[in-house]
């Protein structure tokens, strides 16, 4: 195999590996979504139970600002629980997936640049 064929062969192999890495990153994202969906159902049930403990009358008697503050705290708690669940399962955070995607795109651009040379 001459040098040009060798380079072409290597480029094709790198291109295939980059595509596989991108597909793996995509599948990680889908897996994370499924996990969040499953965890979300459990969390929803837990939050309904907590809401019952607070009581509808008590919540309605409070001013709007108090209800809004509770909703914000609840949103923060949901986000923290989801993030914790994902980390315990070894699933990367959104920022990790975005960084991996950025790196794959950079590598793809380099490979394509080398292929043109």
ABEGO torsion letter per residue (X at the ends): XBAAAAAAAAAAAAAAAAAAAAAAAAAAAAAAAAAAAAAAAAAAAAAAAAAAAAEAAAAAABBAAAAAAAAAAAAAAAAAAAAAAAAAAGBBBAAAAAAAAAAAAAAAAAAAAAAAX
